[in-house]
Amino acid sequence: MWRETNLFGVYISPLVAYMVASMVILLPLRIAFIRCGLPRWTWNPALAEAGIYLCVLGALVTLL
């Protein structure tokens, strides 16, 4: 597990680093899912993307 990051005297939680890493991973996934037609198969595309983001975040927290 990562430790706190000191950014100009302010301690940043490791969860914030995981959230940023999840966003970086989600960007190519979002493009791939749009090309595959995921928004057409979901009731609410924004909610589906939020769920995918949470899955990626959970995987990062679990694996790191």
mmCIF file as Biopython writes it, N, C-alpha, C and O atoms, coordinates in Angstrom:
data_model
#
loop_
_atom_site.group_PDB
_atom_site.id
_atom_site.type_symbol
_atom_site.label_atom_id
_atom_site.label_alt_id
_atom_site.label_comp_id
_atom_site.label_asym_id
_atom_site.label_entity_id
_atom_site.label_seq_id
_atom_site.pdbx_PDB_ins_code
_atom_site.Cartn_x
_atom_site.Cartn_y
_atom_site.Cartn_z
_atom_site.occupancy
_atom_site.B_iso_or_equiv
_atom_site.auth_seq_id
_atom_site.auth_asym_id
_atom_site.pdbx_PDB_model_num
ATOM 1   N N  . MET A ? 1  ? 0.848   -1.184 0.000   1.0 0.0 1  A 1 
ATOM 2   C CA . MET A ? 1  ? 0.000   0.000  0.000   1.0 0.0 1  A 1 
ATOM 3   C C  . MET A ? 1  ? 0.888   1.239  0.000   1.0 0.0 1  A 1 
ATOM 4   O O  . MET A ? 1  ? 1.935   1.269  0.647   1.0 0.0 1  A 1 
ATOM 5   N N  . TRP A ? 2  ? 0.470   2.226  -0.709  1.0 0.0 2  A 1 
ATOM 6   C CA . TRP A ? 2  ? 1.219   3.471  -0.780  1.0 0.0 2  A 1 
ATOM 7   C C  . TRP A ? 2  ? 1.084   4.240  0.518   1.0 0.0 2  A 1 
ATOM 8   O O  . TRP A ? 2  ? 0.153   4.036  1.297   1.0 0.0 2  A 1 
ATOM 9   N N  . ARG A ? 3  ? 2.035   5.125  0.727   1.0 0.0 3  A 1 
ATOM 10  C CA . ARG A ? 3  ? 1.969   5.999  1.884   1.0 0.0 3  A 1 
ATOM 11  C C  . ARG A ? 3  ? 1.437   7.353  1.452   1.0 0.0 3  A 1 
ATOM 12  O O  . ARG A ? 3  ? 1.236   7.606  0.264   1.0 0.0 3  A 1 
ATOM 13  N N  . GLU A ? 4  ? 1.216   8.202  2.410   1.0 0.0 4  A 1 
ATOM 14  C CA . GLU A ? 4  ? 0.730   9.541  2.098   1.0 0.0 4  A 1 
ATOM 15  C C  . GLU A ? 4  ? 1.776   10.293 1.286   1.0 0.0 4  A 1 
ATOM 16  O O  . GLU A ? 4  ? 2.979   10.116 1.480   1.0 0.0 4  A 1 
ATOM 17  N N  . THR A ? 5  ? 1.299   11.133 0.373   1.0 0.0 5  A 1 
ATOM 18  C CA . THR A ? 5  ? 2.178   11.941 -0.454  1.0 0.0 5  A 1 
ATOM 19  C C  . THR A ? 5  ? 2.164   13.365 0.076   1.0 0.0 5  A 1 
ATOM 20  O O  . THR A ? 5  ? 1.102   13.930 0.339   1.0 0.0 5  A 1 
ATOM 21  N N  . ASN A ? 6  ? 3.343   13.937 0.229   1.0 0.0 6  A 1 
ATOM 22  C CA . ASN A ? 6  ? 3.452   15.300 0.707   1.0 0.0 6  A 1 
ATOM 23  C C  . ASN A ? 6  ? 3.514   16.223 -0.506  1.0 0.0 6  A 1 
ATOM 24  O O  . ASN A ? 6  ? 4.491   16.207 -1.254  1.0 0.0 6  A 1 
ATOM 25  N N  . LEU A ? 7  ? 2.479   17.020 -0.698  1.0 0.0 7  A 1 
ATOM 26  C CA . LEU A ? 7  ? 2.399   17.935 -1.825  1.0 0.0 7  A 1 
ATOM 27  C C  . LEU A ? 7  ? 2.351   19.356 -1.283  1.0 0.0 7  A 1 
ATOM 28  O O  . LEU A ? 7  ? 1.294   19.834 -0.872  1.0 0.0 7  A 1 
ATOM 29  N N  . PHE A ? 8  ? 3.500   20.031 -1.284  1.0 0.0 8  A 1 
ATOM 30  C CA . PHE A ? 8  ? 3.625   21.404 -0.789  1.0 0.0 8  A 1 
ATOM 31  C C  . PHE A ? 8  ? 3.142   21.528 0.656   1.0 0.0 8  A 1 
ATOM 32  O O  . PHE A ? 8  ? 2.493   22.510 1.017   1.0 0.0 8  A 1 
ATOM 33  N N  . GLY A ? 9  ? 3.458   20.542 1.468   1.0 0.0 9  A 1 
ATOM 34  C CA . GLY A ? 9  ? 3.095   20.603 2.873   1.0 0.0 9  A 1 
ATOM 35  C C  . GLY A ? 9  ? 1.722   20.050 3.205   1.0 0.0 9  A 1 
ATOM 36  O O  . GLY A ? 9  ? 1.326   20.052 4.371   1.0 0.0 9  A 1 
ATOM 37  N N  . VAL A ? 10 ? 0.989   19.576 2.212   1.0 0.0 10 A 1 
ATOM 38  C CA . VAL A ? 10 ? -0.337  19.001 2.431   1.0 0.0 10 A 1 
ATOM 39  C C  . VAL A ? 10 ? -0.248  17.506 2.146   1.0 0.0 10 A 1 
ATOM 40  O O  . VAL A ? 10 ? 0.182   17.092 1.069   1.0 0.0 10 A 1 
ATOM 41  N N  . TYR A ? 11 ? -0.656  16.710 3.118   1.0 0.0 11 A 1 
ATOM 42  C CA . TYR A ? 11 ? -0.620  15.269 2.930   1.0 0.0 11 A 1 
ATOM 43  C C  . TYR A ? 11 ? -1.828  14.822 2.102   1.0 0.0 11 A 1 
ATOM 44  O O  . TYR A ? 11 ? -2.973  15.143 2.420   1.0 0.0 11 A 1 
ATOM 45  N N  . ILE A ? 12 ? -1.545  14.078 1.042   1.0 0.0 12 A 1 
ATOM 46  C CA . ILE A ? 12 ? -2.575  13.570 0.141   1.0 0.0 12 A 1 
ATOM 47  C C  . ILE A ? 12 ? -2.750  12.082 0.434   1.0 0.0 12 A 1 
ATOM 48  O O  . ILE A ? 12 ? -1.774  11.334 0.504   1.0 0.0 12 A 1 
ATOM 49  N N  . SER A ? 13 ? -3.977  11.670 0.600   1.0 0.0 13 A 1 
ATOM 50  C CA . SER A ? 13 ? -4.302  10.279 0.897   1.0 0.0 13 A 1 
ATOM 51  C C  . SER A ? 13 ? -3.936  9.368  -0.282  1.0 0.0 13 A 1 
ATOM 52  O O  . SER A ? 13 ? -4.008  9.791  -1.436  1.0 0.0 13 A 1 
ATOM 53  N N  . PRO A ? 14 ? -3.547  8.134  -0.001  1.0 0.0 14 A 1 
ATOM 54  C CA . PRO A ? 14 ? -3.268  7.201  -1.092  1.0 0.0 14 A 1 
ATOM 55  C C  . PRO A ? 14 ? -4.493  6.943  -1.968  1.0 0.0 14 A 1 
ATOM 56  O O  . PRO A ? 14 ? -4.356  6.624  -3.149  1.0 0.0 14 A 1 
ATOM 57  N N  . LEU A ? 15 ? -5.682  7.077  -1.398  1.0 0.0 15 A 1 
ATOM 58  C CA . LEU A ? 15 ? -6.897  6.864  -2.183  1.0 0.0 15 A 1 
ATOM 59  C C  . LEU A ? 15 ? -7.002  7.880  -3.322  1.0 0.0 15 A 1 
ATOM 60  O O  . LEU A ? 15 ? -7.510  7.556  -4.395  1.0 0.0 15 A 1 
ATOM 61  N N  . VAL A ? 16 ? -6.531  9.090  -3.097  1.0 0.0 16 A 1 
ATOM 62  C CA . VAL A ? 16 ? -6.561  10.100 -4.157  1.0 0.0 16 A 1 
ATOM 63  C C  . VAL A ? 16 ? -5.653  9.674  -5.309  1.0 0.0 16 A 1 
ATOM 64  O O  . VAL A ? 16 ? -6.002  9.859  -6.475  1.0 0.0 16 A 1 
ATOM 65  N N  . ALA A ? 17 ? -4.498  9.108  -4.991  1.0 0.0 17 A 1 
ATOM 66  C CA . ALA A ? 17 ? -3.604  8.613  -6.040  1.0 0.0 17 A 1 
ATOM 67  C C  . ALA A ? 17 ? -4.250  7.460  -6.798  1.0 0.0 17 A 1 
ATOM 68  O O  . ALA A ? 17 ? -4.116  7.367  -8.018  1.0 0.0 17 A 1 
ATOM 69  N N  . TYR A ? 18 ? -4.948  6.581  -6.085  1.0 0.0 18 A 1 
ATOM 70  C CA . TYR A ? 18 ? -5.656  5.488  -6.743  1.0 0.0 18 A 1 
ATOM 71  C C  . TYR A ? 18 ? -6.772  6.021  -7.652  1.0 0.0 18 A 1 
ATOM 72  O O  . TYR A ? 18 ? -7.003  5.483  -8.735  1.0 0.0 18 A 1 
ATOM 73  N N  . MET A ? 19 ? -7.448  7.058  -7.216  1.0 0.0 19 A 1 
ATOM 74  C CA . MET A ? 19 ? -8.532  7.625  -8.026  1.0 0.0 19 A 1 
ATOM 75  C C  . MET A ? 19 ? -7.982  8.242  -9.310  1.0 0.0 19 A 1 
ATOM 76  O O  . MET A ? 19 ? -8.588  8.099  -10.372 1.0 0.0 19 A 1 
ATOM 77  N N  . VAL A ? 20 ? -6.851  8.920  -9.226  1.0 0.0 20 A 1 
ATOM 78  C CA . VAL A ? 20 ? -6.233  9.499  -10.422 1.0 0.0 20 A 1 
ATOM 79  C C  . VAL A ? 20 ? -5.770  8.390  -11.368 1.0 0.0 20 A 1 
ATOM 80  O O  . VAL A ? 20 ? -5.951  8.489  -12.581 1.0 0.0 20 A 1 
ATOM 81  N N  . ALA A ? 21 ? -5.176  7.341  -10.814 1.0 0.0 21 A 1 
ATOM 82  C CA . ALA A ? 21 ? -4.742  6.223  -11.636 1.0 0.0 21 A 1 
ATOM 83  C C  . ALA A ? 21 ? -5.941  5.537  -12.302 1.0 0.0 21 A 1 
ATOM 84  O O  . ALA A ? 21 ? -5.843  5.098  -13.448 1.0 0.0 21 A 1 
ATOM 85  N N  . SER A ? 22 ? -7.056  5.446  -11.598 1.0 0.0 22 A 1 
ATOM 86  C CA . SER A ? 22 ? -8.264  4.851  -12.178 1.0 0.0 22 A 1 
ATOM 87  C C  . SER A ? 22 ? -8.781  5.678  -13.343 1.0 0.0 22 A 1 
ATOM 88  O O  . SER A ? 22 ? -9.245  5.127  -14.342 1.0 0.0 22 A 1 
ATOM 89  N N  . MET A ? 23 ? -8.704  7.005  -13.218 1.0 0.0 23 A 1 
ATOM 90  C CA . MET A ? 23 ? -9.142  7.865  -14.323 1.0 0.0 23 A 1 
ATOM 91  C C  . MET A ? 23 ? -8.254  7.674  -15.547 1.0 0.0 23 A 1 
ATOM 92  O O  . MET A ? 23 ? -8.743  7.656  -16.676 1.0 0.0 23 A 1 
ATOM 93  N N  . VAL A ? 24 ? -6.946  7.532  -15.321 1.0 0.0 24 A 1 
ATOM 94  C CA . VAL A ? 24 ? -6.021  7.324  -16.436 1.0 0.0 24 A 1 
ATOM 95  C C  . VAL A ? 24 ? -6.322  5.995  -17.128 1.0 0.0 24 A 1 
ATOM 96  O O  . VAL A ? 24 ? -6.265  5.914  -18.355 1.0 0.0 24 A 1 
ATOM 97  N N  . ILE A ? 25 ? -6.638  4.966  -16.369 1.0 0.0 25 A 1 
ATOM 98  C CA . ILE A ? 25 ? -6.981  3.668  -16.944 1.0 0.0 25 A 1 
ATOM 99  C C  . ILE A ? 25 ? -8.343  3.728  -17.628 1.0 0.0 25 A 1 
ATOM 100 O O  . ILE A ? 25 ? -8.554  3.063  -18.642 1.0 0.0 25 A 1 
ATOM 101 N N  . LEU A ? 26 ? -9.268  4.518  -17.084 1.0 0.0 26 A 1 
ATOM 102 C CA . LEU A ? 26 ? -10.624 4.576  -17.629 1.0 0.0 26 A 1 
ATOM 103 C C  . LEU A ? 26 ? -10.689 5.276  -18.987 1.0 0.0 26 A 1 
ATOM 104 O O  . LEU A ? 26 ? -11.559 4.952  -19.795 1.0 0.0 26 A 1 
ATOM 105 N N  . LEU A ? 27 ? -9.804  6.213  -19.253 1.0 0.0 27 A 1 
ATOM 106 C CA . LEU A ? 27 ? -9.876  6.957  -20.511 1.0 0.0 27 A 1 
ATOM 107 C C  . LEU A ? 27 ? -9.784  6.048  -21.741 1.0 0.0 27 A 1 
ATOM 108 O O  . LEU A ? 27 ? -10.641 6.161  -22.618 1.0 0.0 27 A 1 
ATOM 109 N N  . PRO A ? 28 ? -8.794  5.153  -21.857 1.0 0.0 28 A 1 
ATOM 110 C CA . PRO A ? 28 ? -8.803  4.255  -23.023 1.0 0.0 28 A 1 
ATOM 111 C C  . PRO A ? 28 ? -9.959  3.263  -23.001 1.0 0.0 28 A 1 
ATOM 112 O O  . PRO A ? 28 ? -10.468 2.875  -24.052 1.0 0.0 28 A 1 
ATOM 113 N N  . LEU A ? 29 ? -10.376 2.850  -21.792 1.0 0.0 29 A 1 
ATOM 114 C CA . LEU A ? 29 ? -11.525 1.943  -21.708 1.0 0.0 29 A 1 
ATOM 115 C C  . LEU A ? 29 ? -12.795 2.613  -22.216 1.0 0.0 29 A 1 
ATOM 116 O O  . LEU A ? 29 ? -13.611 1.972  -22.878 1.0 0.0 29 A 1 
ATOM 117 N N  . ARG A ? 30 ? -12.967 3.887  -21.915 1.0 0.0 30 A 1 
ATOM 118 C CA . ARG A ? 30 ? -14.144 4.631  -22.371 1.0 0.0 30 A 1 
ATOM 119 C C  . ARG A ? 30 ? -14.185 4.692  -23.897 1.0 0.0 30 A 1 
ATOM 120 O O  . ARG A ? 30 ? -15.240 4.504  -24.503 1.0 0.0 30 A 1 
ATOM 121 N N  . ILE A ? 31 ? -13.038 4.954  -24.511 1.0 0.0 31 A 1 
ATOM 122 C CA . ILE A ? 31 ? -12.979 5.003  -25.973 1.0 0.0 31 A 1 
ATOM 123 C C  . ILE A ? 31 ? -13.299 3.636  -26.565 1.0 0.0 31 A 1 
ATOM 124 O O  . ILE A ? 31 ? -14.019 3.539  -27.559 1.0 0.0 31 A 1 
ATOM 125 N N  . ALA A ? 32 ? -12.766 2.585  -25.957 1.0 0.0 32 A 1 
ATOM 126 C CA . ALA A ? 32 ? -13.028 1.232  -26.456 1.0 0.0 32 A 1 
ATOM 127 C C  . ALA A ? 32 ? -14.498 0.865  -26.321 1.0 0.0 32 A 1 
ATOM 128 O O  . ALA A ? 32 ? -15.072 0.263  -27.229 1.0 0.0 32 A 1 
ATOM 129 N N  . PHE A ? 33 ? -15.110 1.219  -25.204 1.0 0.0 33 A 1 
ATOM 130 C CA . PHE A ? 33 ? -16.517 0.882  -25.007 1.0 0.0 33 A 1 
ATOM 131 C C  . PHE A ? 33 ? -17.429 1.684  -25.925 1.0 0.0 33 A 1 
ATOM 132 O O  . PHE A ? 33 ? -18.468 1.181  -26.354 1.0 0.0 33 A 1 
ATOM 133 N N  . ILE A ? 34 ? -17.061 2.906  -26.227 1.0 0.0 34 A 1 
ATOM 134 C CA . ILE A ? 34 ? -17.867 3.695  -27.177 1.0 0.0 34 A 1 
ATOM 135 C C  . ILE A ? 34 ? -17.785 3.088  -28.566 1.0 0.0 34 A 1 
ATOM 136 O O  . ILE A ? 34 ? -18.787 3.018  -29.277 1.0 0.0 34 A 1 
ATOM 137 N N  . ARG A ? 35 ? -16.588 2.647  -28.955 1.0 0.0 35 A 1 
ATOM 138 C CA . ARG A ? 35 ? -16.433 2.015  -30.274 1.0 0.0 35 A 1 
ATOM 139 C C  . ARG A ? 35 ? -17.168 0.685  -30.351 1.0 0.0 35 A 1 
ATOM 140 O O  . ARG A ? 35 ? -17.640 0.299  -31.421 1.0 0.0 35 A 1 
ATOM 141 N N  . CYS A ? 36 ? -17.270 -0.022 -29.223 1.0 0.0 36 A 1 
ATOM 142 C CA . CYS A ? 36 ? -17.982 -1.312 -29.202 1.0 0.0 36 A 1 
ATOM 143 C C  . CYS A ? 36 ? -19.491 -1.143 -29.114 1.0 0.0 36 A 1 
ATOM 144 O O  . CYS A ? 36 ? -20.230 -2.107 -29.312 1.0 0.0 36 A 1 
ATOM 145 N N  . GLY A ? 37 ? -19.958 0.059  -28.821 1.0 0.0 37 A 1 
ATOM 146 C CA . GLY A ? 37 ? -21.384 0.305  -28.756 1.0 0.0 37 A 1 
ATOM 147 C C  . GLY A ? 37 ? -21.991 0.113  -27.385 1.0 0.0 37 A 1 
ATOM 148 O O  . GLY A ? 37 ? -23.184 -0.172 -27.282 1.0 0.0 37 A 1 
ATOM 149 N N  . LEU A ? 38 ? -21.214 0.261  -26.331 1.0 0.0 38 A 1 
ATOM 150 C CA . LEU A ? 38 ? -21.746 0.095  -24.972 1.0 0.0 38 A 1 
ATOM 151 C C  . LEU A ? 38 ? -22.881 1.069  -24.655 1.0 0.0 38 A 1 
ATOM 152 O O  . LEU A ? 38 ? -23.866 0.652  -24.045 1.0 0.0 38 A 1 
ATOM 153 N N  . PRO A ? 39 ? -22.790 2.350  -25.041 1.0 0.0 39 A 1 
ATOM 154 C CA . PRO A ? 39 ? -23.898 3.259  -24.698 1.0 0.0 39 A 1 
ATOM 155 C C  . PRO A ? 39 ? -25.239 2.830  -25.304 1.0 0.0 39 A 1 
ATOM 156 O O  . PRO A ? 39 ? -26.295 3.148  -24.755 1.0 0.0 39 A 1 
ATOM 157 N N  . ARG A ? 40 ? -25.204 2.125  -26.407 1.0 0.0 40 A 1 
ATOM 158 C CA . ARG A ? 40 ? -26.440 1.676  -27.027 1.0 0.0 40 A 1 
ATOM 159 C C  . ARG A ? 40 ? -27.103 0.559  -26.227 1.0 0.0 40 A 1 
ATOM 160 O O  . ARG A ? 40 ? -28.324 0.409  -26.263 1.0 0.0 40 A 1 
ATOM 161 N N  . TRP A ? 41 ? -26.306 -0.221 -25.507 1.0 0.0 41 A 1 
ATOM 162 C CA . TRP A ? 41 ? -26.829 -1.366 -24.776 1.0 0.0 41 A 1 
ATOM 163 C C  . TRP A ? 41 ? -27.148 -1.066 -23.317 1.0 0.0 41 A 1 
ATOM 164 O O  . TRP A ? 41 ? -27.659 -1.937 -22.613 1.0 0.0 41 A 1 
ATOM 165 N N  . THR A ? 42 ? -26.862 0.137  -22.849 1.0 0.0 42 A 1 
ATOM 166 C CA . THR A ? 42 ? -27.115 0.466  -21.453 1.0 0.0 42 A 1 
ATOM 167 C C  . THR A ? 42 ? -28.263 1.452  -21.344 1.0 0.0 42 A 1 
ATOM 168 O O  . THR A ? 42 ? -28.533 2.221  -22.266 1.0 0.0 42 A 1 
ATOM 169 N N  . TRP A ? 43 ? -28.933 1.417  -20.204 1.0 0.0 43 A 1 
ATOM 170 C CA . TRP A ? 43 ? -30.046 2.336  -19.978 1.0 0.0 43 A 1 
ATOM 171 C C  . TRP A ? 43 ? -29.540 3.742  -19.724 1.0 0.0 43 A 1 
ATOM 172 O O  . TRP A ? 43 ? -30.098 4.718  -20.224 1.0 0.0 43 A 1 
ATOM 173 N N  . ASN A ? 44 ? -28.472 3.833  -18.938 1.0 0.0 44 A 1 
ATOM 174 C CA . ASN A ? 44 ? -27.887 5.125  -18.600 1.0 0.0 44 A 1 
ATOM 175 C C  . ASN A ? 44 ? -26.373 5.019  -18.789 1.0 0.0 44 A 1 
ATOM 176 O O  . ASN A ? 44 ? -25.689 4.473  -17.924 1.0 0.0 44 A 1 
ATOM 177 N N  . PRO A ? 45 ? -25.833 5.530  -19.901 1.0 0.0 45 A 1 
ATOM 178 C CA . PRO A ? 45 ? -24.398 5.378  -20.176 1.0 0.0 45 A 1 
ATOM 179 C C  . PRO A ? 45 ? -23.499 6.000  -19.105 1.0 0.0 45 A 1 
ATOM 180 O O  . PRO A ? 45 ? -22.442 5.449  -18.797 1.0 0.0 45 A 1 
ATOM 181 N N  . ALA A ? 46 ? -23.900 7.123  -18.541 1.0 0.0 46 A 1 
ATOM 182 C CA . ALA A ? 46 ? -23.073 7.746  -17.501 1.0 0.0 46 A 1 
ATOM 183 C C  . ALA A ? 46 ? -23.006 6.861  -16.258 1.0 0.0 46 A 1 
ATOM 184 O O  . ALA A ? 46 ? -21.957 6.767  -15.621 1.0 0.0 46 A 1 
ATOM 185 N N  . LEU A ? 47 ? -24.099 6.224  -15.917 1.0 0.0 47 A 1 
ATOM 186 C CA . LEU A ? 47 ? -24.115 5.325  -14.768 1.0 0.0 47 A 1 
ATOM 187 C C  . LEU A ? 47 ? -23.263 4.081  -15.038 1.0 0.0 47 A 1 
ATOM 188 O O  . LEU A ? 47 ? -22.596 3.578  -14.134 1.0 0.0 47 A 1 
ATOM 189 N N  . ALA A ? 48 ? -23.284 3.591  -16.264 1.0 0.0 48 A 1 
ATOM 190 C CA . ALA A ? 48 ? -22.449 2.444  -16.629 1.0 0.0 48 A 1 
ATOM 191 C C  . ALA A ? 48 ? -20.969 2.810  -16.537 1.0 0.0 48 A 1 
ATOM 192 O O  . ALA A ? 48 ? -20.166 2.013  -16.054 1.0 0.0 48 A 1 
ATOM 193 N N  . GLU A ? 49 ? -20.603 4.005  -16.996 1.0 0.0 49 A 1 
ATOM 194 C CA . GLU A ? 49 ? -19.210 4.434  -16.896 1.0 0.0 49 A 1 
ATOM 195 C C  . GLU A ? 49 ? -18.790 4.618  -15.443 1.0 0.0 49 A 1 
ATOM 196 O O  . GLU A ? 49 ? -17.653 4.306  -15.089 1.0 0.0 49 A 1 
ATOM 197 N N  . ALA A ? 50 ? -19.677 5.113  -14.606 1.0 0.0 50 A 1 
ATOM 198 C CA . ALA A ? 50 ? -19.370 5.252  -13.190 1.0 0.0 50 A 1 
ATOM 199 C C  . ALA A ? 50 ? -19.154 3.882  -12.553 1.0 0.0 50 A 1 
ATOM 200 O O  . ALA A ? 50 ? -18.273 3.720  -11.709 1.0 0.0 50 A 1 
ATOM 201 N N  . GLY A ? 51 ? -19.946 2.912  -12.949 1.0 0.0 51 A 1 
ATOM 202 C CA . GLY A ? 51 ? -19.763 1.558  -12.434 1.0 0.0 51 A 1 
ATOM 203 C C  . GLY A ? 51 ? -18.447 0.945  -12.872 1.0 0.0 51 A 1 
ATOM 204 O O  . GLY A ? 51 ? -17.784 0.259  -12.095 1.0 0.0 51 A 1 
ATOM 205 N N  . ILE A ? 52 ? -18.068 1.194  -14.120 1.0 0.0 52 A 1 
ATOM 206 C CA . ILE A ? 52 ? -16.777 0.696  -14.611 1.0 0.0 52 A 1 
ATOM 207 C C  . ILE A ? 52 ? -15.639 1.373  -13.864 1.0 0.0 52 A 1 
ATOM 208 O O  . ILE A ? 52 ? -14.647 0.730  -13.521 1.0 0.0 52 A 1 
ATOM 209 N N  . TYR A ? 53 ? -15.780 2.671  -13.612 1.0 0.0 53 A 1 
ATOM 210 C CA . TYR A ? 53 ? -14.764 3.404  -12.850 1.0 0.0 53 A 1 
ATOM 211 C C  . TYR A ? 53 ? -14.608 2.804  -11.453 1.0 0.0 53 A 1 
ATOM 212 O O  . TYR A ? 53 ? -13.487 2.615  -10.980 1.0 0.0 53 A 1 
ATOM 213 N N  . LEU A ? 54 ? -15.715 2.508  -10.803 1.0 0.0 54 A 1 
ATOM 214 C CA . LEU A ? 54 ? -15.644 1.918  -9.467  1.0 0.0 54 A 1 
ATOM 215 C C  . LEU A ? 54 ? -15.023 0.532  -9.490  1.0 0.0 54 A 1 
ATOM 216 O O  . LEU A ? 54 ? -14.312 0.156  -8.558  1.0 0.0 54 A 1 
ATOM 217 N N  . CYS A ? 55 ? -15.282 -0.229 -10.541 1.0 0.0 55 A 1 
ATOM 218 C CA . CYS A ? 55 ? -14.657 -1.549 -10.665 1.0 0.0 55 A 1 
ATOM 219 C C  . CYS A ? 55 ? -13.147 -1.429 -10.833 1.0 0.0 55 A 1 
ATOM 220 O O  . CYS A ? 55 ? -12.388 -2.186 -10.227 1.0 0.0 55 A 1 
ATOM 221 N N  . VAL A ? 56 ? -12.714 -0.481 -11.654 1.0 0.0 56 A 1 
ATOM 222 C CA . VAL A ? 56 ? -11.279 -0.267 -11.854 1.0 0.0 56 A 1 
ATOM 223 C C  . VAL A ? 56 ? -10.635 0.223  -10.555 1.0 0.0 56 A 1 
ATOM 224 O O  . VAL A ? 56 ? -9.551  -0.233 -10.189 1.0 0.0 56 A 1 
ATOM 225 N N  . LEU A ? 57 ? -11.290 1.140  -9.866  1.0 0.0 57 A 1 
ATOM 226 C CA . LEU A ? 57 ? -10.776 1.654  -8.596  1.0 0.0 57 A 1 
ATOM 227 C C  . LEU A ? 57 ? -10.681 0.528  -7.566  1.0 0.0 57 A 1 
ATOM 228 O O  . LEU A ? 57 ? -9.676  0.410  -6.865  1.0 0.0 57 A 1 
ATOM 229 N N  . GLY A ? 58 ? -11.704 -0.281 -7.476  1.0 0.0 58 A 1 
ATOM 230 C CA . GLY A ? 58 ? -11.675 -1.409 -6.541  1.0 0.0 58 A 1 
ATOM 231 C C  . GLY A ? 58 ? -10.580 -2.405 -6.858  1.0 0.0 58 A 1 
ATOM 232 O O  . GLY A ? 58 ? -9.947  -2.951 -5.953  1.0 0.0 58 A 1 
ATOM 233 N N  . ALA A ? 59 ? -10.352 -2.646 -8.151  1.0 0.0 59 A 1 
ATOM 234 C CA . ALA A ? 59 ? -9.278  -3.550 -8.545  1.0 0.0 59 A 1 
ATOM 235 C C  . ALA A ? 59 ? -7.916  -2.982 -8.174  1.0 0.0 59 A 1 
ATOM 236 O O  . ALA A ? 59 ? -7.040  -3.718 -7.719  1.0 0.0 59 A 1 
ATOM 237 N N  . LEU A ? 60 ? -7.732  -1.686 -8.363  1.0 0.0 60 A 1 
ATOM 238 C CA . LEU A ? 60 ? -6.457  -1.063 -7.998  1.0 0.0 60 A 1 
ATOM 239 C C  . LEU A ? 60 ? -6.222  -1.114 -6.496  1.0 0.0 60 A 1 
ATOM 240 O O  . LEU A ? 60 ? -5.116  -1.419 -6.049  1.0 0.0 60 A 1 
ATOM 241 N N  . VAL A ? 61 ? -7.244  -0.821 -5.722  1.0 0.0 61 A 1 
ATOM 242 C CA . VAL A ? 61 ? -7.092  -0.846 -4.271  1.0 0.0 61 A 1 
ATOM 243 C C  . VAL A ? 61 ? -6.801  -2.268 -3.790  1.0 0.0 61 A 1 
ATOM 244 O O  . VAL A ? 61 ? -6.003  -2.466 -2.874  1.0 0.0 61 A 1 
ATOM 245 N N  . THR A ? 62 ? -7.441  -3.239 -4.399  1.0 0.0 62 A 1 
ATOM 246 C CA . THR A ? 62 ? -7.243  -4.622 -3.992  1.0 0.0 62 A 1 
ATOM 247 C C  . THR A ? 62 ? -5.865  -5.151 -4.385  1.0 0.0 62 A 1 
ATOM 248 O O  . THR A ? 62 ? -5.205  -5.836 -3.604  1.0 0.0 62 A 1 
ATOM 249 N N  . LEU A ? 63 ? -5.444  -4.824 -5.603  1.0 0.0 63 A 1 
ATOM 250 C CA . LEU A ? 63 ? -4.199  -5.384 -6.119  1.0 0.0 63 A 1 
ATOM 251 C C  . LEU A ? 63 ? -2.959  -4.638 -5.648  1.0 0.0 63 A 1 
ATOM 252 O O  . LEU A ? 63 ? -1.886  -5.232 -5.549  1.0 0.0 63 A 1 
ATOM 253 N N  . LEU A ? 64 ? -3.087  -3.359 -5.359  1.0 0.0 64 A 1 
ATOM 254 C CA . LEU A ? 64 ? -1.894  -2.604 -4.933  1.0 0.0 64 A 1 
ATOM 255 C C  . LEU A ? 64 ? -1.901  -2.505 -3.462  1.0 0.0 64 A 1 
ATOM 256 O O  . LEU A ? 64 ? -0.993  -1.913 -2.879  1.0 0.0 64 A 1 
#
